[in-house]
């Protein structure tokens, strides 16, 4: 007879190997809905904007005044600044005027390629 601990370890190994492990964001967001199913990848940075208008660049808290400087640093460090892409993940309850202000700051920092993360209609967010 196999000891129960062996069965538990086998189940643990099974779920660790076959389970899908995703990198999670620093904060929980409810993305806006979209009809588009197009998925893009390879982003130089990820900007999170919470419902409380807090900013996180690559999961690090950031003040609004620091955003342009951090984006300029990313652009300067890139071999081809025009290829730098930033994914913006904004909470669905964030006012559109606030999102427009953040996007304007990204543009004035020199960023040319920005994508806004959305959730396809009818798809529930994980968690």
N, C-alpha and C positions, 0 to 999 in steps of 0.2 A: 504494500500500500504506500502511496506517495504522501509524504508529509504535506500538510496544508500550506506551510510557508513556501514550499516549492511551487505550488499552484499559484499562490499570490504573486511570487516573483515572476513567473512565466506570464501571468496576465499583465503585470506592470510592464514587462519588456515588450509584450505584444502591443499595448496601447502607446508606448513611447515610440516604437518604430513606425507603426501604422497611423498613429494620430497626427493630425495636421496641426503644427504649432505655428501660430502667426504672431508677428511682432505687434504688440498693442501700442496705442498712443498713450502719451503721458496723462491725458485727460479724456474722459468719455464725451463723445460728441454725437449728436443726432443729425446726420447730414441731410441736406435738402433733397427732395425727390426729383427725379429726372426721367424723361422718356427715352433718353439715349442709353444704349447698351455698350457703347464704345469704351474700351479699356486701354489706357495708355500706361506706360511704365518708364523706368529709368529717370528718376527725378534727382536733381542735385541736392534738394532740401525739401522739407515738409514744414509748412506753416499751419499751426492749429489756431483757430479763433473760437473761443468758448462763447456761450450765451452771455456770460458776464463781461465779454469783450477783453478777456485776458489773451495774450499772445504767447505761443510756444513755438520756437524755431528748432527743429530737430529735437523735440521733446525737452528743450530747455526753456524755462520761463524768460520772457523778454518784455521790456517796457516798450511802449509805442515809439518813444524817441530813439530807441536803439535799433529799430528795424532797418532803416535805410543803411546805417553803417554796417550792420551784419550782412546785408545783401551785397553791399559793395565789396566787402571782404571775400565773400563767396565768388563774386564775379572776378575779382583780382586774382584769386587763387586758381581759377579755371584756365586751362590751356586755351580754350575757345569760349570767351564770355558769351557769345551769341548762342552757344549750345546749352547754356545753363537753363534748366527747367525747374520751376518750383511748383509743388503741389499745395494748393490751399484747401484745407479742410475746415469749413466753417459750420457752426451749429445752425440748424434750420431756423431756430428762433432768433438768430442774430439779425438786427435791423439791417436792411439793405443799404442804408446810408452809411453805416459803420463799415460794411464790407467794401463799399466803394472808396471810402477814405483809405483803407488798408491797401487796396489795389492801386490807388493813386500813389501812395508812398512807395510801393514796389516799382512802379513805372518811373518815378522821379529818381529812384536809386539806380536806374539803368537796366532793370530787368525787362527782357523782351518776351519771354515765354512763361506764361502762368496757366496752370490748369486748376479748375475748381472741382473738387471731389463731390460727387452726388451719389445718391442711392437710387437704383432703378425702382420704379413704382411696383409695388407688390412684393418687394423683397424685404424681409425683416432684418434689422441689424443684429449681429451676434451679441450674445451676452444677455 
